[in-house]
């Protein structure tokens, strides 16, 4: 098993339960994958509890957990397991915007983890999906002024209704500037130029710009492993970026499928 995010952890537990000998490889120092990041915004503590629950279950199981062990083709050749399950997650996308300057245009994961603390600043968040809105909510704690630019007409349409309403209420109470059906044309010397669907242009002075435009599947190992192994499976965000619930369900369903195949 390569990757110990929610899909990989659940698949490892389910396979162990069905009698498979499982080794779970994780390149980072801790289990959880994107659960570690997703649990950091306000009101997301339940995701940390889910991560900790899965970790406790792994400690009780027979799964061999190997942290700080990236899985590669050499590992595959040395061990050559009956089945290789890849749950390597996804990688954050970076927006292609003219004038993007990494001195003040930042990836949102660096801000969420506290690597780059931001307080009492004007911050523009690129992307008004659930990640972007939760990033804005996180920044309110530091007394920052927030602007959000989103291409679509609505913020966070994929979020659960009550959570979405509560989050948007907090943003409105903090007087966040919301620009929907808009896009960023250029960034220049601390100024962001946006254009709305009517073609009207607006210039916004900011201290920071934070990218929150989503994720892309991380699956180069899958493509390479398929060429040298007969039974390679892809689950979770590595297959298609989706919800944590979907990732856990895929891990469970794969274990059931392999169990039935072995009978």
Phi and psi in degrees as a GROMACS rama.xvg file:
@    title "Ramachandran Plot"
@    xaxis  label "Phi"
@    yaxis  label "Psi"
@TYPE xy
-110.601  109.463  UNK-2
111.961  124.764  UNK-3
-118.98  46.0259  UNK-4
-83.0761  -165.07  UNK-5
-60.3972  -39.9506  UNK-6
-66.2984  -47.1815  UNK-7
-65.5653  -41.3938  UNK-8
-63.9294  -45.7314  UNK-9
-67.235  -41.0902  UNK-10
-61.9532  -42.8915  UNK-11
-61.5947  -44.0951  UNK-12
-64.3487  -43.9659  UNK-13
-67.5722  -40.6283  UNK-14
-64.7274  -40.7683  UNK-15
-61.8838  -42.1086  UNK-16
-61.6955  -33.9597  UNK-17
-87.9897  8.11155  UNK-18
97.8288  6.01018  UNK-19
-80.7929  149.389  UNK-20
-88.0135  120.047  UNK-21
-121.469  132.886  UNK-22
-115.298  129.711  UNK-23
-112.364  112.719  UNK-24
-98.2168  133.852  UNK-25
-137.054  127.596  UNK-26
-74.1008  -23.8138  UNK-27
-87.2194  176.474  UNK-28
-79.2674  -12.952  UNK-29
-139.77  156.712  UNK-30
-77.3752  160.672  UNK-31
124.39  -27.9871  UNK-32
56.7066  -133.099  UNK-33
-71.6128  -9.81524  UNK-34
-60.2487  -32.9875  UNK-35
-64.5507  -36.065  UNK-36
-82.402  -43.0837  UNK-37
-64.846  -21.5103  UNK-38
-85.3844  -2.31227  UNK-39
-83.5166  -34.2566  UNK-40
-62.5049  161.632  UNK-41
-58.2726  145.838  UNK-42
67.6646  19.7211  UNK-43
-116.081  20.7566  UNK-44
-63.9015  -23.5717  UNK-45
-63.1293  -26.1977  UNK-46
-72.3556  -33.6568  UNK-47
-66.0913  -37.3429  UNK-48
-66.5478  -38.2868  UNK-49
-63.2256  -46.8431  UNK-50
-57.7436  -46.4976  UNK-51
-65.8981  -34.7718  UNK-52
-63.724  -46.5624  UNK-53
-62.7903  -38.2698  UNK-54
-62.9981  -43.7022  UNK-55
-63.341  -39.3116  UNK-56
-65.249  -37.1098  UNK-57
-66.3148  -37.875  UNK-58
-62.2229  -32.7719  UNK-59
-83.4274  -15.7365  UNK-60
-88.158  -178.051  UNK-61
-95.6458  11.1591  UNK-62
-70.1196  133.15  UNK-63
-87.2532  106.336  UNK-64
-96.1787  126.148  UNK-65
-121.91  102.737  UNK-66
-85.5174  155.671  UNK-67
55.1939  38.2649  UNK-68
-129.343  87.7626  UNK-69
-62.0797  140.356  UNK-70
-94.4821  129.175  UNK-71
-138.798  -175.817  UNK-72
-67.02  -29.1105  UNK-73
-65.9527  -43.6449  UNK-74
-59.821  -42.3273  UNK-75
-61.6934  -43.7857  UNK-76
-66.6993  -38.4402  UNK-77
-68.9697  -40.0358  UNK-78
-96.8696  -35.833  UNK-79
38.0085  72.7469  UNK-80
-70.7759  165.208  UNK-81
-63.4452  -38.4099  UNK-82
-136.097  141.294  UNK-83
-117.847  121.071  UNK-84
-109.946  124.33  UNK-85
-108.2  121.531  UNK-86
-132.708  58.9455  UNK-87
-82.2025  2.66303  UNK-88
77.6789  -148.845  UNK-89
-139.973  169.841  UNK-90
-123.114  144.539  UNK-91
-66.1903  140.06  UNK-92
-81.8321  151.513  UNK-93
-113.88  130.011  UNK-94
-70.2014  142.815  UNK-95
-95.2799  93.0498  UNK-96
-124.503  132.745  UNK-97
-59.8989  129.224  UNK-98
88.7128  6.63248  UNK-99
-57.0474  120.978  UNK-100
-121.938  112.313  UNK-101
-68.8761  -5.50033  UNK-102
-72.1028  -25.5182  UNK-103
-139.656  -1.55084  UNK-104
-101.404  113.664  UNK-105
-121.438  147.564  UNK-106
-73.2538  139.386  UNK-107
-65.6077  -27.2037  UNK-108
-66.9481  -29.8227  UNK-109
-69.7017  -29.7319  UNK-110
-78.4368  -44.8754  UNK-111
-60.4302  -38.1865  UNK-112
-79.4772  -4.39199  UNK-113
85.1352  4.78129  UNK-114
-63.122  -31.932  UNK-115
-127.19  92.0442  UNK-116
-70.9621  137.462  UNK-117
-129.405  124.861  UNK-118
-141.169  144.923  UNK-119
49.0716  47.3899  UNK-120
-129.057  164.693  UNK-121
-95.0111  117.387  UNK-122
-118.94  129.644  UNK-123
-105.275  125.609  UNK-124
-100.15  123.68  UNK-125
-89.041  109.053  UNK-126
112.875  120.731  UNK-127
-112.771  28.6748  UNK-128
-75.5686  -167.55  UNK-129
-61.6056  -39.3784  UNK-130
-63.7026  -44.1548  UNK-131
-65.7755  -41.9892  UNK-132
-67.5531  -38.7347  UNK-133
-69.0267  -33.2837  UNK-134
-62.4135  -45.3025  UNK-135
-61.6152  -42.3973  UNK-136
-60.5771  -42.1446  UNK-137
-60.683  -40.6207  UNK-138
-72.9338  -20.7599  UNK-139
-62.6214  -28.9992  UNK-140
-61.343  -32.0374  UNK-141
-88.9604  17.663  UNK-142
57.7143  38.5464  UNK-143
-89.8379  152.279  UNK-144
-89.9339  134.333  UNK-145
-118.243  137.754  UNK-146
-126.981  141.338  UNK-147
-125.121  130.809  UNK-148
-116.013  122.382  UNK-149
-132.28  132.575  UNK-150
-66.6053  -35.1066  UNK-151
-82.2631  165.905  UNK-152
-71.8291  -19.975  UNK-153
-128.657  152.264  UNK-154
-84.2123  141.791  UNK-155
41.6276  54.6363  UNK-156
-66.3187  -20.4548  UNK-157
-88.9459  -2.4431  UNK-158
-81.0194  148.721  UNK-159
-55.8836  139.917  UNK-160
-58.1052  -49.2012  UNK-161
-66.7301  -43.7588  UNK-162
-60.928  -39.7483  UNK-163
-64.2166  -45.3418  UNK-164
-63.1488  -43.3742  UNK-165
-62.5912  -42.8766  UNK-166
-65.1833  -46.5485  UNK-167
-64.5424  -35.7159  UNK-168
-59.6936  -41.5938  UNK-169
-65.8904  -39.876  UNK-170
-65.5898  -41.7779  UNK-171
-66.7601  -39.864  UNK-172
-62.2901  -34.5931  UNK-173
-83.3168  2.78974  UNK-174
59.4943  41.4623  UNK-175
-66.7171  143.534  UNK-176
-87.5286  119.38  UNK-177
-110.154  121.887  UNK-178
-119.244  95.9064  UNK-179
-95.9085  165.101  UNK-180
50.4377  43.0631  UNK-181
-139.178  159.746  UNK-182
-141.683  154.825  UNK-183
-86.6989  127.68  UNK-184
-92.0148  -40.2876  UNK-185
-162.462  151.542  UNK-186
-119.229  131.286  UNK-187
-149.926  110.695  UNK-188
53.1046  51.1572  UNK-189
77.2171  11.5112  UNK-190
-121.965  134.269  UNK-191
-111.468  128.148  UNK-192
-103.369  121.059  UNK-193
-117.037  158.653  UNK-194
-132.58  131.802  UNK-195
-90.6906  179.977  UNK-196
-68.9679  -18.1077  UNK-197
-83.074  -3.35279  UNK-198
87.637  5.45094  UNK-199
-78.0658  139.711  UNK-200
-103.559  147.507  UNK-201
-142.67  139.328  UNK-202
-107.914  130.31  UNK-203
-123.648  126.559  UNK-204
-85.496  129.701  UNK-205
-135.855  159.626  UNK-206
-93.83  -35.1862  UNK-207
-140.477  150.492  UNK-208
-122.008  131.203  UNK-209
-120.595  128.766  UNK-210
-84.5888  125.707  UNK-211
-143.171  63.189  UNK-212
-106.895  16.707  UNK-213
104.812  -169.539  UNK-214
-130.338  159.244  UNK-215
-125.198  146.521  UNK-216
-59.4438  142.426  UNK-217
-111.2  94.4905  UNK-218
-136.054  30.2807  UNK-219
-62.5776  -33.3064  UNK-220
-63.5249  -39.6128  UNK-221
-59.7893  -46.7013  UNK-222
-62.4992  -39.4613  UNK-223
-74.671  -40.7126  UNK-224
-67.2782  -32.0233  UNK-225
-58.7396  -27.4581  UNK-226
-77.8226  -17.2655  UNK-227
-125.124  0.659965  UNK-228
-138.912  145.126  UNK-229
-85.4002  -15.5196  UNK-230
-138.446  82.3348  UNK-231
-116.656  131.153  UNK-232
-124.221  146.353  UNK-233
-121.972  129.461  UNK-234
-138.398  167.029  UNK-235
70.5068  -153.692  UNK-236
-63.203  -22.7477  UNK-237
-60.8824  -32.3957  UNK-238
-84.8343  -51.686  UNK-239
-157.77  129.957  UNK-240
-63.4158  125.253  UNK-241
-151.514  -159.802  UNK-242
-83.683  164.766  UNK-243
-63.8197  -37.784  UNK-244
-60.6604  -43.553  UNK-245
-63.8008  -39.9929  UNK-246
-62.3641  -44.6604  UNK-247
-65.7503  -40.3371  UNK-248
-63.5193  -39.1118  UNK-249
-64.3785  -39.8289  UNK-250
-61.0199  -43.3587  UNK-251
-67.5316  -43.5537  UNK-252
-66.9976  -36.5774  UNK-253
-63.5027  -43.2454  UNK-254
-60.0599  -42.1048  UNK-255
-64.9021  -41.5945  UNK-256
-63.3286  -43.4218  UNK-257
-68.3166  -34.2032  UNK-258
-63.7533  -46.4155  UNK-259
-64.1581  -36.4888  UNK-260
-63.5984  -31.6138  UNK-261
-83.6359  -11.0494  UNK-262
